[in-house]
């Protein structure tokens, strides 16, 4: 997960997921300094399978090594208007788990390139992650669908849309 250090981004849920799924490794790249991260988690008992990573200039290695990108924004506190982290993950072929509201609904084809969930339902999130990673064949299908979708967000696709919009004027 790549996120700002805000409660409404679902950071506490991410930590809870790490506790409940000890067989997976969880990486939380936070756009904050080590000092701010230490303050936020000062009284938290973090599980051994989670690694907190301070602000990074280059996110590519994190997306590349991820099996699933999660966006756990809490809709009652924050409506994710686009979901840039999802697009960044898609660029490297990574399926996602994302909120079933706001912008992610426009880019995630639930059950194909990711799964949309109620991000306050921890069991639903665990189920979604398990579904994506549950079998090699299913995971490969998700990845193929991610690569097919990413063409929609390419520079070439944007240029075609711009040319179409100009010609319609």
Secondary structure as the mmCIF struct_conf table of DSSP 4:
data_model
#
loop_
_struct_conf.conf_type_id
_struct_conf.id
_struct_conf.beg_label_comp_id
_struct_conf.beg_label_asym_id
_struct_conf.beg_label_seq_id
_struct_conf.end_label_comp_id
_struct_conf.end_label_asym_id
_struct_conf.end_label_seq_id
STRN STRN1 UNK A 2 UNK A 3
BEND BEND1 UNK A 5 UNK A 5
HELX_RH_3T_P HELX_RH_3T_P1 UNK A 7 UNK A 9
TURN_TY1_P TURN_TY1_P1 UNK A 10 UNK A 10
HELX_RH_AL_P HELX_RH_AL_P1 UNK A 11 UNK A 20
TURN_TY1_P TURN_TY1_P2 UNK A 22 UNK A 23
BEND BEND2 UNK A 24 UNK A 24
STRN STRN2 UNK A 26 UNK A 30
BEND BEND3 UNK A 31 UNK A 32
HELX_RH_AL_P HELX_RH_AL_P2 UNK A 34 UNK A 40
TURN_TY1_P TURN_TY1_P3 UNK A 41 UNK A 43
TURN_TY1_P TURN_TY1_P4 UNK A 48 UNK A 49
STRN STRN3 UNK A 50 UNK A 53
BEND BEND4 UNK A 57 UNK A 57
HELX_RH_AL_P HELX_RH_AL_P3 UNK A 60 UNK A 65
BEND BEND5 UNK A 67 UNK A 67
STRN STRN4 UNK A 68 UNK A 70
TURN_TY1_P TURN_TY1_P5 UNK A 75 UNK A 77
BEND BEND6 UNK A 81 UNK A 82
HELX_RH_AL_P HELX_RH_AL_P4 UNK A 84 UNK A 91
TURN_TY1_P TURN_TY1_P6 UNK A 92 UNK A 93
STRN STRN5 UNK A 95 UNK A 99
BEND BEND7 UNK A 100 UNK A 101
TURN_TY1_P TURN_TY1_P7 UNK A 102 UNK A 103
HELX_RH_AL_P HELX_RH_AL_P5 UNK A 104 UNK A 107
STRN STRN6 UNK A 110 UNK A 110
TURN_TY1_P TURN_TY1_P8 UNK A 111 UNK A 113
STRN STRN7 UNK A 114 UNK A 117
TURN_TY1_P TURN_TY1_P9 UNK A 119 UNK A 120
HELX_RH_AL_P HELX_RH_AL_P6 UNK A 122 UNK A 133
BEND BEND8 UNK A 134 UNK A 134
HELX_RH_AL_P HELX_RH_AL_P7 UNK A 136 UNK A 150
HELX_RH_3T_P HELX_RH_3T_P2 UNK A 151 UNK A 153
BEND BEND9 UNK A 154 UNK A 154
HELX_RH_AL_P HELX_RH_AL_P8 UNK A 155 UNK A 168
#
